[in-house]
C-alpha cells in the first residue's frame, strides 16, 4: 500500500503536468485557402444582346449628355460586364430623377398601371421587364427595380425612378442624383409559333 506521502506526491505531480500542459502554446495547423472558383462563363446570346443594348443606351446617353448643361452630375458612360453568377450586365452611369403622383394610375409602356409606391423605373432603351440595381453615387444606397416604362422625358436625364424607389436611395423631392444602373441582361426569349 502506498503511503500518504507518495499519494500526495502523485497528485501534486499530476496537477503540475495538467497546469503546464494547459499553459503550453498550441500550434494550429496552417490555414489552407479554399480553391479558387472560376466565375461561370456568360451565356453567349445574353452577352451578345448586352452589347447591342449597351450600344443603344450609349447612343441615347450621348444625346442626354449634351442636354445636361449645368445639371451634369456625372459623366455618362455605358459598358458591359459579367457578374459573379456569369450574367451579362449593362452598366450605365448617368442622372436619375423621379416621377410620382401626376402619373400614378396611368398606363406604362408595358401596359401596367404606374404605381408610384412600387419599385419600378422608366428608361429610354433598356428592354421592358429588365431587372436593374440603381445605386446613388452620392450616398452609396441601392435599390432593385423593374424597368416597366419609357422615359424620362426631361432633358438631361437617363432614368426616371418611381417615387418609392427614389426615396429608398435618397433622391430628393426637388432634384436628381448621379446614379449607376446595373441592368441584368437575359437571352431574348424565343418566339413561339402562332397556331
N, C-alpha and C positions, 0 to 999 in steps of 0.2 A: 504494500500500500504506500502511496506517495504521501510525503509529509506536506503539511500546510505550506511550508516554505516553497517547496517545489511547485505546488499548485499556484501559489501566488506569483511565482516567477514566470510560470507558463502564461497566466492571464496577462501580466504586465507585458511580456514579450509579444503576445498576440495583439494587444492594444497598440503597441508601438508599430508593429507591422501594418495594421489597419490604418493607423494615422499617417504613416509615411506613404503608404500606397495611395491614400486619398489625397495627399498633397503633391504627389508626383505629377509633373506636367503630362498632359495627354497629347498624344501625337495623332492628329487627324489625317486620314488618307488624303492625298492630293485631289483637288477638285478637277474633274474632267468636264470640259464644256460639252454640252449636248451637240450632236452632229448638226451641221448647218442644213437647213431645209430650204431647198430651192423654191422660189415662188412658182406657182403653176404658170404654164405658158398661156398667154392670152388667146382667146378664140380668134382665128384669123379673120373671120367675117365680121366680128364685132370690132376688131381693130381697124379694118378697112373702112367700116361705116363710121367709126370715130373720127378718122382723118377727114372724111367728107363732111361730117357735121362740124368739125373744128374749122374747116375752110369757110363754110357758110357763116359761122359765128364770127370768125376773124374779119370777113368782109363787112359784116354789119357793124362790128366794133370800130372799124376804121372810120366809118361814116359818123358814128356817135362821138368818137374821139374829137373830131373836128368841130362838132356842135357843142362840146362841153364848155369851151371858153374858160372863164374864171371858176367854173364849178368842177374842174378836172381834179378829182380827189386821188386818183391813182392811174398809172399808165395802163391802158387797156392792152391785154395780151391774151392769146389763146394758144394752148398746146395740148398734146395728147400724152397721157402717161398710163402706166399699168399699176393697179393697186396690189396689195399683198395677196388677194384672192385670185389674181390673174385677170381681173376685169379691166376692160378699156375704160379710161376716164378722160372726158374732155374737161380741162381745167381752164377757166377764164377768170381774169381779174377785170374789174370794172366798177361802175357805180350802180347802187341799188336804191330805189325809192319804194314807196308802198302805196297801195290803194285799198279803200275800205268802203265806208257807208254808202257813198253815191252808187257804187257798182254792186252792192250787196243784193243778191237775188237775181241779178241779170245773168243771161247765158254766157258761158265762157266759150272759148274756141273749140273745146272738145264736146260741147253740148250740155255740160253740167251747169248747175246754177252756182254762181260765185258765192262763197261763204267767207266773209272777212275773218271769221273765227277759226277757219281750217288752215292747215299748214300747206299752202299752195303758193305758186308764183307764176308770173307771166314772163315769157322770154320770146324774143323775136324769131329765133331759128331752132332751138332745141326741140326734138320731137315731143309731141304731146304725150304725157304719160311717163316721161323721164323722171327718175328719182335723182335728186341733187342735194348735196350738202352745201349750205351757204354759210360762209364764215365772215363775220365783220372784222376787217383788218385793223380797225381802231382798238377793239377790245378783246379779240380772240374768241368771242362767243359764236356758236354754230347752231344751225337748225337744219333739219332734213325736211325737204318739201317735195311736192309733186308738181311738175310743170303741166298746167292744165289750161293755160290761156296764152294769147299772143299779146305783145306789148313789150315794154312800155312805149307810150306814145309821146312822153315828154322828151324834149331834146336833150341829148347827152346822157341818157340813162340806158343801162344794159339789162336791167332786171327790175320787175315790179313784184314786191312781196305782198302777200295778204297782210292785213293789219296784225293778225296774231303772230305770224312769222317775223314781221318787222320788230314787234315788241320783244319777242324772245331773244333777238340778237342785239337789241338796243339801238335800232334805227329810230331817230327822234320823229315826233309827230310832224314837225315842220321841215324835215330835211331828207338828206340822203346819206349814204355811207359807202366807203370803199369796201368792196367785198371780193371774196374768191368763191367761184362757183365750181364745184366738183361734181360733174354730171356723169352718172353711170350709163354706159352705152351697152345695149344688148344687140345681138344679131337681129336683123329685121325679121319679123315673123313671116313665115311663108304664106303666100296667098292660097286660100282654099279654092278648089274648083267649084264653079257655080253649077248647080244641078237644074 
